[in-house]
């Protein structure tokens, strides 16, 4: 559940990149400063921020990386702002690369684990405009209000139809997952398949309509149950299509 931006600074600046990172619990301004490399895999940057007392503190490290399949450069960061370590990547959209921009977007590192959905409650409601949905998902551990926003980067059938967003304390949009429109091969009814990133792994749930809801704008969120229905390919659900 992280979002943010990074922008390359002038070559004469002390910090190579400046930016912000957001979560539902914090909004932090960060800098990436070059550090001496001790080996090939040692970090390329120290990540620093200013605490409430005005003191600059080191909150993590970062590496210059290249995508194995795309060949596109990105920045991998390991950070800790006092809530425990977490990993994020700073990537460029296709538009940013075409424009030769120095701007990067911070997204969660795709989890390799899957969180069992267990007892989940939630609801989605289609909005009247902008092809969007508003909803919530909750259990005894978390309670999130979120929006489904149409994915403008969709170019292939398996790409997500929507990105799932929540807000930071200062109102910054944070992408925490993806959603796909789907249709049951058994009943022919349409539903939404959601992949939500949590600190404990990726959470899979479906948003379906019961008999009373069918034809309306409201969907009930239920735990994901594996069936014979063809499920969307969510292997890269949290990555930007870029």
C-alpha positions as a Markdown table, in Angstrom:
| # | Residue | x | y | z |
|---|---|---|---|---|
| 1 | Unk | 0.0 | 0.0 | 0.0 |
| 2 | Unk | 2.5 | 2.6 | -1.1 |
| 3 | Unk | 2.6 | 5.3 | -3.7 |
| 4 | Unk | 4.8 | 8.3 | -4.6 |
| 5 | Unk | 7.0 | 10.0 | -7.1 |
| 6 | Unk | 10.7 | 10.5 | -7.7 |
| 7 | Unk | 12.3 | 13.2 | -9.9 |
| 8 | Unk | 15.9 | 13.4 | -11.0 |
| 9 | Unk | 17.6 | 16.6 | -9.8 |
| 10 | Unk | 20.2 | 18.8 | -11.5 |
| 11 | Unk | 23.6 | 17.2 | -11.7 |
| 12 | Unk | 25.0 | 19.7 | -9.3 |
| 13 | Unk | 22.5 | 18.9 | -6.5 |
| 14 | Unk | 23.6 | 16.9 | -3.5 |
| 15 | Unk | 20.6 | 14.6 | -3.9 |
| 16 | Unk | 20.3 | 12.7 | -7.1 |
| 17 | Unk | 16.6 | 12.2 | -6.8 |
| 18 | Unk | 13.9 | 14.0 | -4.7 |
| 19 | Unk | 10.4 | 12.9 | -4.2 |
| 20 | Unk | 7.6 | 11.8 | -1.8 |
| 21 | Unk | 6.2 | 8.4 | -0.6 |
| 22 | Unk | 2.8 | 7.9 | 0.8 |
| 23 | Unk | 0.9 | 5.3 | 2.8 |
| 24 | Unk | -2.4 | 5.3 | 4.6 |
| 25 | Unk | -0.5 | 6.2 | 7.7 |
| 26 | Unk | 2.2 | 8.7 | 6.5 |
| 27 | Unk | 3.3 | 11.2 | 3.8 |
| 28 | Unk | 7.1 | 11.6 | 3.7 |
| 29 | Unk | 9.4 | 13.7 | 1.6 |
| 30 | Unk | 12.6 | 11.7 | 0.6 |
| 31 | Unk | 15.9 | 12.2 | -1.1 |
| 32 | Unk | 18.3 | 9.7 | -2.8 |
| 33 | Unk | 21.9 | 10.5 | -2.2 |
| 34 | Unk | 24.8 | 8.7 | -3.9 |
| 35 | Unk | 26.9 | 6.5 | -1.6 |
| 36 | Unk | 30.2 | 4.7 | -2.1 |
| 37 | Unk | 29.8 | 1.2 | -3.5 |
| 38 | Unk | 31.6 | -1.5 | -1.6 |
| 39 | Unk | 30.7 | -4.3 | -4.1 |
| 40 | Unk | 28.6 | -4.8 | -7.2 |
| 41 | Unk | 25.5 | -5.5 | -5.2 |
| 42 | Unk | 25.9 | -2.9 | -2.6 |
| 43 | Unk | 23.3 | 0.0 | -2.7 |
| 44 | Unk | 23.8 | 2.9 | -5.1 |
| 45 | Unk | 22.0 | 5.4 | -2.9 |
| 46 | Unk | 21.1 | 6.3 | 0.7 |
| 47 | Unk | 17.5 | 7.3 | 1.1 |
| 48 | Unk | 17.1 | 10.2 | 3.6 |
| 49 | Unk | 14.2 | 12.2 | 5.1 |
| 50 | Unk | 13.7 | 14.9 | 7.7 |
| 51 | Unk | 12.1 | 13.9 | 11.0 |
| 52 | Unk | 9.7 | 16.0 | 13.1 |
| 53 | Unk | 12.7 | 17.6 | 14.9 |
| 54 | Unk | 14.1 | 18.8 | 11.6 |
| 55 | Unk | 17.0 | 16.4 | 11.6 |
| 56 | Unk | 18.0 | 14.5 | 8.4 |
| 57 | Unk | 17.9 | 10.8 | 9.0 |
| 58 | Unk | 18.7 | 7.8 | 6.8 |
| 59 | Unk | 15.6 | 5.7 | 6.3 |
| 60 | Unk | 16.8 | 3.2 | 3.7 |
| 61 | Unk | 18.9 | 2.3 | 0.7 |
| 62 | Unk | 18.2 | 2.1 | -3.1 |
| 63 | Unk | 19.7 | 0.3 | -6.1 |
| 64 | Unk | 19.7 | 1.1 | -9.9 |
| 65 | Unk | 18.1 | -1.9 | -11.6 |
| 66 | Unk | 17.1 | -3.1 | -15.1 |
| 67 | Unk | 14.0 | -5.1 | -15.9 |
| 68 | Unk | 14.8 | -8.7 | -16.9 |
| 69 | Unk | 12.1 | -8.8 | -19.6 |
| 70 | Unk | 11.6 | -5.1 | -20.5 |
| 71 | Unk | 15.2 | -3.9 | -20.2 |
| 72 | Unk | 13.8 | -0.7 | -18.7 |
| 73 | Unk | 15.7 | 0.9 | -15.9 |
| 74 | Unk | 14.0 | 1.3 | -12.5 |
| 75 | Unk | 15.0 | 2.0 | -8.9 |
| 76 | Unk | 14.5 | -0.6 | -6.1 |
| 77 | Unk | 14.2 | 0.8 | -2.6 |
| 78 | Unk | 14.2 | -0.8 | 0.9 |
| 79 | Unk | 12.8 | 1.6 | 3.5 |
| 80 | Unk | 11.8 | 1.9 | 7.1 |
| 81 | Unk | 10.0 | 4.9 | 8.5 |
| 82 | Unk | 9.5 | 3.4 | 11.9 |
| 83 | Unk | 6.8 | 0.8 | 11.1 |
| 84 | Unk | 9.1 | -2.0 | 9.9 |
| 85 | Unk | 11.0 | -2.5 | 6.6 |
| 86 | Unk | 9.2 | -2.5 | 3.3 |
| 87 | Unk | 10.2 | -2.6 | -0.4 |
| 88 | Unk | 9.0 | -0.4 | -3.3 |
| 89 | Unk | 10.1 | 0.2 | -6.9 |
| 90 | Unk | 10.3 | 3.5 | -8.7 |
| 91 | Unk | 9.4 | 2.9 | -12.4 |
| 92 | Unk | 8.6 | 5.0 | -15.5 |
| 93 | Unk | 5.4 | 4.9 | -17.5 |
| 94 | Unk | 5.6 | 4.4 | -21.2 |
| 95 | Unk | 4.6 | 8.0 | -21.7 |
| 96 | Unk | 7.4 | 9.2 | -19.4 |
| 97 | Unk | 10.0 | 7.2 | -21.3 |
| 98 | Unk | 8.8 | 8.4 | -24.7 |
| 99 | Unk | 9.0 | 12.0 | -23.4 |
| 100 | Unk | 12.5 | 11.3 | -22.0 |
| 101 | Unk | 11.2 | 12.5 | -18.7 |
| 102 | Unk | 13.2 | 12.1 | -15.5 |
| 103 | Unk | 10.1 | 11.4 | -13.5 |
| 104 | Unk | 9.4 | 8.0 | -11.8 |
| 105 | Unk | 6.3 | 6.6 | -10.1 |
| 106 | Unk | 6.7 | 4.7 | -6.8 |
| 107 | Unk | 4.7 | 1.4 | -6.7 |
| 108 | Unk | 4.6 | -1.5 | -4.3 |
| 109 | Unk | 6.9 | -4.4 | -4.9 |
| 110 | Unk | 4.7 | -7.3 | -6.2 |
| 111 | Unk | 4.4 | -9.8 | -3.5 |
| 112 | Unk | 5.3 | -13.5 | -4.1 |
| 113 | Unk | 2.9 | -14.7 | -1.4 |
| 114 | Unk | -0.8 | -15.0 | -1.3 |
| 115 | Unk | -2.8 | -14.1 | 1.8 |
| 116 | Unk | -5.8 | -16.3 | 2.5 |
| 117 | Unk | -8.9 | -14.2 | 2.4 |
| 118 | Unk | -10.7 | -16.0 | 5.3 |
| 119 | Unk | -13.6 | -13.9 | 6.7 |
| 120 | Unk | -14.0 | -10.8 | 4.5 |
| 121 | Unk | -16.8 | -8.2 | 4.3 |
| 122 | Unk | -17.0 | -5.5 | 1.6 |
| 123 | Unk | -19.1 | -3.8 | -1.0 |
| 124 | Unk | -18.6 | -2.0 | -4.3 |
| 125 | Unk | -20.9 | 0.5 | -5.9 |
| 126 | Unk | -20.7 | 1.7 | -9.5 |
| 127 | Unk | -20.4 | 5.5 | -9.8 |
| 128 | Unk | -22.6 | 7.4 | -12.2 |
| 129 | Unk | -19.6 | 9.0 | -14.0 |
| 130 | Unk | -16.0 | 8.2 | -15.0 |
| 131 | Unk | -16.6 | 4.4 | -15.1 |
| 132 | Unk | -15.4 | 4.1 | -11.5 |
| 133 | Unk | -16.5 | 2.2 | -8.4 |
| 134 | Unk | -16.4 | 3.2 | -4.7 |
| 135 | Unk | -16.2 | 0.6 | -2.0 |
| 136 | Unk | -14.8 | -0.9 | 1.2 |
| 137 | Unk | -13.2 | -4.1 | 2.3 |
| 138 | Unk | -12.8 | -5.2 | 6.0 |
| 139 | Unk | -12.0 | -8.0 | 8.4 |
| 140 | Unk | -11.0 | -8.0 | 12.0 |
| 141 | Unk | -7.5 | -6.7 | 11.1 |
| 142 | Unk | -8.1 | -4.0 | 8.5 |
| 143 | Unk | -10.8 | -1.7 | 7.2 |
| 144 | Unk | -10.2 | 0.1 | 3.9 |
| 145 | Unk | -12.3 | 2.5 | 1.8 |
| 146 | Unk | -11.1 | 2.5 | -1.8 |
| 147 | Unk | -11.9 | 3.4 | -5.4 |
| 148 | Unk | -11.6 | 1.5 | -8.6 |
| 149 | Unk | -10.3 | 3.8 | -11.3 |
| 150 | Unk | -10.2 | 2.9 | -15.0 |
| 151 | Unk | -6.7 | 1.7 | -16.1 |
| 152 | Unk | -5.7 | 4.1 | -18.9 |
| 153 | Unk | -2.6 | 1.9 | -19.6 |
| 154 | Unk | -4.6 | -1.2 | -20.6 |
| 155 | Unk | -3.4 | -2.4 | -24.1 |
| 156 | Unk | -3.7 | -6.2 | -23.8 |
| 157 | Unk | -6.6 | -8.4 | -22.8 |
| 158 | Unk | -4.8 | -9.6 | -19.6 |
| 159 | Unk | -4.0 | -6.2 | -18.3 |
| 160 | Unk | -6.1 | -4.9 | -15.4 |
| 161 | Unk | -9.3 | -3.0 | -16.2 |
| 162 | Unk | -9.0 | -0.9 | -13.1 |
| 163 | Unk | -6.4 | 0.2 | -10.5 |
| 164 | Unk | -7.4 | 0.1 | -6.9 |
| 165 | Unk | -6.6 | 3.3 | -4.9 |
| 166 | Unk | -6.8 | 4.5 | -1.3 |
| 167 | Unk | -5.8 | 7.8 | 0.2 |
| 168 | Unk | -2.9 | 8.8 | 2.4 |
| 169 | Unk | -3.5 | 11.1 | 5.4 |
| 170 | Unk | -2.9 | 14.1 | 3.2 |
| 171 | Unk | -5.2 | 12.8 | 0.4 |
| 172 | Unk | -2.5 | 11.4 | -1.9 |
| 173 | Unk | -3.8 | 8.6 | -4.1 |
| 174 | Unk | -2.1 | 5.3 | -3.3 |
| 175 | Unk | -2.4 | 2.3 | -5.6 |
| 176 | Unk | -2.8 | -0.9 | -3.7 |
| 177 | Unk | -4.0 | -3.3 | -6.3 |
| 178 | Unk | -5.7 | -4.1 | -9.6 |
| 179 | Unk | -9.1 | -5.4 | -10.7 |
| 180 | Unk | -10.5 | -7.2 | -13.8 |
| 181 | Unk | -14.0 | -7.5 | -15.2 |
| 182 | Unk | -14.8 | -11.1 | -15.7 |
| 183 | Unk | -17.7 | -13.4 | -16.6 |
| 184 | Unk | -18.6 | -16.7 | -15.0 |
| 185 | Unk | -18.5 | -19.6 | -17.6 |
| 186 | Unk | -21.0 | -21.4 | -15.5 |
| 187 | Unk | -23.7 | -18.8 | -15.0 |
| 188 | Unk | -22.8 | -16.1 | -17.5 |
| 189 | Unk | -23.0 | -13.4 | -14.8 |
| 190 | Unk | -20.4 | -10.6 | -14.7 |
| 191 | Unk | -18.3 | -10.0 | -11.7 |
| 192 | Unk | -15.0 | -8.2 | -10.7 |
| 193 | Unk | -11.8 | -10.0 | -9.7 |
| 194 | Unk | -9.7 | -8.0 | -7.3 |
| 195 | Unk | -6.0 | -8.4 | -6.3 |
| 196 | Unk | -5.1 | -6.3 | -3.3 |
| 197 | Unk | -1.6 | -5.8 | -1.9 |
| 198 | Unk | -1.3 | -6.0 | 1.9 |
| 199 | Unk | 1.8 | -6.3 | 4.1 |
| 200 | Unk | 0.9 | -9.9 | 4.6 |
| 201 | Unk | 0.7 | -10.8 | 0.9 |
| 202 | Unk | -1.6 | -10.5 | -2.0 |
| 203 | Unk | -5.3 | -10.8 | -1.2 |
| 204 | Unk | -7.6 | -12.2 | -3.9 |
| 205 | Unk | -11.4 | -11.5 | -3.6 |
| 206 | Unk | -14.3 | -11.3 | -6.0 |
| 207 | Unk | -17.1 | -8.7 | -6.2 |
| 208 | Unk | -20.3 | -10.4 | -7.2 |
| 209 | Unk | -24.0 | -9.6 | -7.4 |
| 210 | Unk | -26.6 | -11.8 | -5.6 |
| 211 | Unk | -30.1 | -12.2 | -6.9 |
| 212 | Unk | -31.4 | -9.1 | -5.2 |
| 213 | Unk | -28.4 | -7.0 | -6.5 |
| 214 | Unk | -28.4 | -8.2 | -10.1 |
| 215 | Unk | -29.0 | -5.4 | -12.6 |
| 216 | Unk | -28.2 | -2.8 | -10.0 |
| 217 | Unk | -25.0 | -0.9 | -9.1 |
| 218 | Unk | -24.0 | -2.7 | -6.0 |
| 219 | Unk | -21.6 | -5.7 | -5.7 |
| 220 | Unk | -20.8 | -7.8 | -2.6 |
| 221 | Unk | -17.1 | -8.6 | -1.9 |
| 222 | Unk | -16.6 | -12.3 | -1.1 |
| 223 | Unk | -13.5 | -14.4 | -0.5 |
| 224 | Unk | -11.9 | -15.8 | -3.7 |
| 225 | Unk | -12.8 | -19.4 | -4.3 |
| 226 | Unk | -10.9 | -21.3 | -7.0 |
| 227 | Unk | -13.4 | -22.7 | -9.6 |
| 228 | Unk | -13.5 | -23.9 | -13.1 |
| 229 | Unk | -14.2 | -20.3 | -14.3 |
| 230 | Unk | -11.3 | -18.8 | -16.2 |
| 231 | Unk | -9.6 | -16.2 | -14.0 |
| 232 | Unk | -7.8 | -13.2 | -15.3 |
| 233 | Unk | -4.0 | -13.4 | -15.3 |
| 234 | Unk | -3.0 | -11.4 | -12.2 |
| 235 | Unk | 0.7 | -12.3 | -12.2 |
| 236 | Unk | 1.7 | -8.7 | -12.7 |
| 237 | Unk | -1.4 | -7.1 | -11.2 |
| 238 | Unk | 0.5 | -4.4 | -9.2 |
| 239 | Unk | 2.9 | -3.4 | -11.9 |
| 240 | Unk | 2.1 | -0.4 | -14.2 |
| 241 | Unk | 1.5 | -1.4 | -17.8 |
| 242 | Unk | 4.4 | 0.5 | -19.2 |
